[in-house]
Structure formats: C-alpha cells, structure tokens
Amino acid sequence: MNSISSNLNLMIKACDKASKFIIRDFGEIENLQVSKKGPRDFVTKTDKKVEEILVSELTKSKKGYSFITEESGKIFNKNKNIFWIIDPIDGTINFLHGIPHFAISIALQIENEIQSGVIYDPIKNEIFYAEKNNGAFQDNNRIRVSKKINIEECLFASNNEGIKKIHPQLNLRNTGCAALDLAYVGCGRLDGFFHNKINLWDVAAGKIIIEEAGGKVNNISAFKTNEINIRAGNSSIYDKMLKEIGNF
C-alpha cells in the first residue's frame, strides 16, 4: 500500500472488518424475502450492526474523535472539531433487493474540512480512498478523473429527480448509490454527478476522492448536513455540466 496516514489506515481496516458482516447478510437476503418480519427490518439491523463495528474500530485508537453517522446522528466526544462521518451502507435499497451495488463510506473532517475519505464496495471488493494533498487511489493504484471535454460523450449520475428534470440533454444514470457514483467520477468511469438535498455522510468521502483525483466539487459545507446540493465533475466538464442542469 502506498504511504498513508495512521488515520486512513484505521479507516480502511474498519471498512474491511465491517464488510464481512455486510457480505454475510447480503447472502441471506433471498431467504429473508419470505420471512414474516420482512427484509426491511433486517436491513436496518445490518446498518446498525455495521455502524457499531465502524464506531468501535475507529474509537479503539482515536478515543477523542466525534462522529456524524446515518443511524445515530452526532456523537460528541472530547474532540468536538474532529468528526468521523459514517454511512454504514450507502445504497440500502439496492442491498435490500439483492443488487450488488452499495458501499461503506467513511470520511474524516477536521475543523470543517474533509481530510480523508474511504469508499469500500464489499461485493466487488473495490476500495477508493484519498487524503488531502496526497492523491486519490483505487486498490493502491493512483486514479484520475476522466479527460472528456465534449458533454455529449459524457456519462453523468444523479437521482430520480435529476433524471426526470434534466433528461434528455445529458446521458444519465441513477445507480442508487451516491458514494459509488462519486468514487466512479474520481476514477473516470463517470464524468459528473449532481444531486439535491443529499446527506453529508453520502458525499463526504467522495468529495475528497474527486478533488484529489483532479476533479471539481462545489462547497458542500455551505449547506445543512442533510440538505446538500452537490455538483461534481472532471475539471473540463464541470462548468458545462452546471450550465446544462441550470437552476436544478
């Protein structure tokens, strides 16, 4: 592994440990479709279990850091200006339906600035990570955003609302997992991503991955934690994308 900080190393190890539970539970989804409880409760349990593992692992050597998590909200510890930002399973609906496209997302925010991020896809066994001023990587290989400059050649991701309002001007996908959409912009599979009223834990890790991969992301700290309007893309296409989506 390339030279990384102890914090990022800790984040990667926490993802690795938690992923084993996700993979196990994902394998049981089909059996649960017929259970009386129904799979929705089960997913909530998986989310909570994975979050517990992540919090436990991250706390072991960084006891003072605070948390912002999907399931538990804000958890304040001694360091109130340092936060782990966690989404235990981004893409829960995909998970619920047996679609293998979801991820664990962890970011580290210090003094309102995201310093590092990890997005881990446990089923495809792909890990994307970045640290401020240290580049972005996928499975130890340096990644860069795409070099596309013609918007008609580009592929963008958004949510249903984005696709309904913007289509057919742009070639669009809604994959159901914002974290992986952002990771894919970082490694050049997608050229841009836009989404309104999204949560911080869905996008925090992806933001630094794209920026460290040479892309552009708007200032998400200008929004409330659960009402972020995010715009991200390769540097050549970013402004053209903004023009196409207008006041979406």
C-alpha positions, -999 to +999 in steps of 0.1 A: +000+000+000+013+035-008+023+057+021-009+066+040-016+082+074-025+062+105-060+077+103-066+065+068-051+031+076-075+028+106-105+037+083-095+011+057-092-016+084-125-007+099-142-010+065-126-044+060-139-057+093-174-043+088-176-056+052-176-092+064-209-087+081-224-070+051-213-098+028-227-124+051-261-106+055-263-099+017-260-136+011-291-141+034-313-115+016-331-141-006-341-162+025-354-131+042-377-122+014-401-149+026-396-143+064-426-128+083-405-099+096-397-089+060-363-078+048-367-041+057-362-047+095-332-069+086-315-042+066-319-017+095-303-043+117-274-047+093-270-009+090-269-006+128-245-036+132-221-023+106-222+012+122-215-003+156-184-021+142-172+010+125-176+032+156-160+006+178-130+001+154-124+038+149-127+045+186-101+020+196-071+042+188-088+076+184-109+078+216-115+115+215-129+119+179-166+127+175-190+111+150-216+121+124-234+089+114-265+080+094-281+058+121-271+077+153-267+113+142-240+133+160-220+117+188-198+142+206-166+131+223-136+151+236-126+165+202-156+184+191-140+198+159-128+164+146-155+141+132-156+106+116-185+108+091-200+074+085-225+058+062-226+021+071-244+010+039-249+036+012-273+020-013-296+003+012-324-002-013-300-020-037-288-042-008-325-049+001-333-061-034-301-083-038-285-058-062-247-059-055-241-021-057-237-005-023-208+007-002-194+017+032-184+053+033-161+070+059-146+105+059-125+123+085-134+160+089-111+183+109-122+220+115-150+217+089-126+204+063-126+169+049-091+155+053-095+119+041-121+095+028-127+058+020-155+043-001-155+005+000-176-017-022-176-051-003-192-072-031-169-061-059-141-058-035-131-023-047-117+003-023-114+040-032-095+064-009-079+098-007-061+121+017-057+159+013-027+167-008-018+130-011-037+119-042-066+095-048-063+058-052-083+027-061-068-006-048-034+010-044-034+025-080-035+062-085-067+074-101-076+105-121-109+119-132-118+115-169-103+137-196-135+141-216-143+176-228-174+171-250-206+169-229-224+146-254-197+120-248-200+121-211-219+099-186-234+116-155-252+102-124-280+118-104-311+108-086-346+102-100-355+139-097-323+149-116-330+124-144-366+135-148-358+172-149-326+171-169-331+143-194-326+141-224-299+168-225-274+146-207-266+109-207-277+100-172-278+071-148-294+066-113-275+037-097-289+041-062-256+046-045-242+082-044-210+071-027-200+048-056-212+074-081-187+099-066-160+072-065-167+065-101-163+101-110-129+100-092-117+071-112-131+083-146-159+058-150-184+086-147-178+122-158-200+141-133-226+138-105-253+161-093-279+156-066-301+179-044-309+175-007-285+147+000-268+139+033-233+147+043-224+110+050-234+101+014-209+125-001-181+135+023-157+107+013-165+111-024-158+148-023-121+144-013-116+115-036-128+135-066-108+166-056-076+145-051-082+129-084-081+163-101-119+169-103-141+198-090-167+197-063-188+226-051-186+239-015-208+214+004-201+230+038-224+259+027-254+235+032-271+219+061-259+183+069-290+167+054-298+192+026-266+193+005-269+202-032-238+186-046-222+192-080-191+172-090-172+165-123-140+164-141-124+199-143-131+203-181-167+193-180-178+208-146-188+242-158-206+228-189-225+204-166-236+233-144-248+252-175-268+221-187-285+215-153-293+252-149-311+260-117-319+224-109 
